[in-house]
């Protein structure tokens, strides 16, 4: 229930299941960008996901 009410929790992004894989979507996602444009791997240490779906250094 907590994940439904607050899907991001303390994280900067959340995992969104999409068929046989998942996409990692940031809190500040650009609503005009399709979920399929977001990465299928978590950002590494020192990285973040932009609102348009790119993984970049923090």
Secondary structure, DSSP 8 states (H G I E B T S, - for coil): -HHHH-TTTTSSEEEEEETTEEEEEETT--TTS-GGGS-SS---TTEEE-TTS-EEE-
